[in-house]
Amino acid sequence: MLCTSRQHGDVIRKKAMSTNPERLSTTPAGRRVVVRKLQSSPQTAMRLRELGLRESTVLRVVTNDAPQLICELRHTRIGLHHRVAKDVLVSDVE
C-alpha cells in the first residue's frame, strides 16, 4: 500500500508500515530520508523540534564524519553530534 502526505512543502511517498527505521548517525552522506521518531530525552527532542527536525520532516545528509553529522532541511544546514544523531530514527524517502 502506498500513501502520500504533504508536510512543509515536501511530498513524501512511502510504503505504509514496510520501512525499517535506522539511526540518522549511520546514514551515509547524500541520502534523503524522512524522520520517523526522536528517541532522545524530552529536552533534546524539544530542541530538535525547535530547529525543525521533527517527525515526518524530509532531510538530506550532507556529511557524516565523526564526531559531527551535517544535514539539510528546508534549505538550512544543521550540525548534530553523533550522540544526538543516534537517537533520531529515519527511513528512506521513496
Backbone torsions as a table, in degrees:
resi	resn	phi	psi	omega
1	MET	NA	129.6	177.2
2	LEU	-106.4	140.7	174.2
3	CYS	-133.3	154.7	-179.0
4	THR	-126.5	135.3	175.1
5	SER	-133.8	157.9	179.9
6	ARG	-118.3	122.5	-178.3
7	GLN	-138.3	117.6	175.6
8	HIS	54.6	39.7	175.5
9	GLY	84.9	-7.8	178.5
10	ASP	-101.3	135.9	175.4
11	VAL	-94.4	127.2	-177.9
12	ILE	-113.5	119.7	173.2
13	ARG	-108.4	129.7	-177.9
14	LYS	-148.2	155.5	172.0
15	LYS	-84.4	120.4	-176.3
16	ALA	-63.8	129.1	174.3
17	MET	60.7	18.9	-177.0
18	SER	-116.0	-6.3	-178.6
19	THR	-97.4	136.5	177.1
20	ASN	-92.5	119.4	179.0
21	PRO	-65.6	149.7	175.0
22	GLU	-130.6	167.5	-179.5
23	ARG	-76.4	138.4	177.6
24	LEU	-59.2	-32.3	-178.1
25	SER	-64.7	-18.6	179.6
26	THR	-103.0	1.6	-177.9
27	THR	-77.6	127.5	-178.7
28	PRO	-72.0	155.2	178.8
29	ALA	-60.1	142.9	177.7
30	GLY	93.6	-11.0	-176.1
31	ARG	-88.8	140.0	174.6
32	ARG	-96.7	130.8	-177.8
33	VAL	-138.0	165.3	175.4
34	VAL	-117.4	136.8	180.0
35	VAL	-73.4	128.5	179.8
36	ARG	-102.6	-40.1	-175.5
37	LYS	-158.8	143.9	172.8
38	LEU	-105.1	117.2	-176.8
39	GLN	-104.9	19.5	-176.6
40	SER	-88.1	-178.6	177.0
41	SER	-62.1	158.0	179.8
42	PRO	-57.0	-37.9	-179.3
43	GLN	-67.6	-43.0	179.4
44	THR	-67.4	-43.2	178.8
45	ALA	-60.2	-40.4	179.2
46	MET	-64.1	-42.6	179.3
47	ARG	-64.8	-41.2	177.5
48	LEU	-61.2	-42.0	178.7
49	ARG	-65.3	-37.6	177.1
50	GLU	-62.5	-32.1	178.1
51	LEU	-79.4	-7.2	179.7
52	GLY	101.4	-0.5	-179.4
53	LEU	-92.9	89.6	-177.9
54	ARG	-131.8	171.0	179.8
55	GLU	-54.3	139.6	-179.7
56	SER	78.9	0.4	178.0
57	THR	-77.8	132.9	175.2
58	VAL	-91.1	133.4	178.4
59	LEU	-141.0	164.0	176.5
60	ARG	-121.7	132.4	176.6
61	VAL	-80.9	119.0	-178.4
62	VAL	-85.0	-53.8	175.1
63	THR	-138.7	151.3	177.8
64	ASN	-137.8	70.0	179.8
65	ASP	-112.7	130.0	179.9
66	ALA	-59.0	142.0	-0.4
67	PRO	-94.4	13.8	-173.1
68	GLN	-125.1	143.6	174.7
69	LEU	-118.4	133.8	176.6
70	ILE	-113.2	126.7	178.0
71	CYS	-124.2	158.0	-179.6
72	GLU	-120.4	127.1	174.8
73	LEU	-139.4	132.2	-178.3
74	ARG	49.5	47.9	176.3
75	HIS	65.3	21.3	177.4
76	THR	-126.9	136.3	177.9
77	ARG	-100.0	136.4	-179.0
78	ILE	-128.0	132.2	175.6
79	GLY	-96.9	132.3	178.7
80	LEU	-126.0	139.4	172.4
81	HIS	-71.5	148.5	-179.0
82	HIS	-58.6	-29.6	177.7
83	ARG	-63.7	-35.2	178.3
84	VAL	-78.4	-44.4	-177.1
85	ALA	-62.9	-27.6	-179.8
86	LYS	-70.1	-17.6	179.3
87	ASP	-93.9	4.8	177.7
88	VAL	-106.3	117.7	179.2
89	LEU	-94.7	131.9	-177.2
90	VAL	-132.5	164.3	171.3
91	SER	-143.4	163.6	-176.5
92	ASP	-63.8	145.8	170.9
93	VAL	-87.6	127.0	-178.3
94	GLU	-106.4	NA	NA
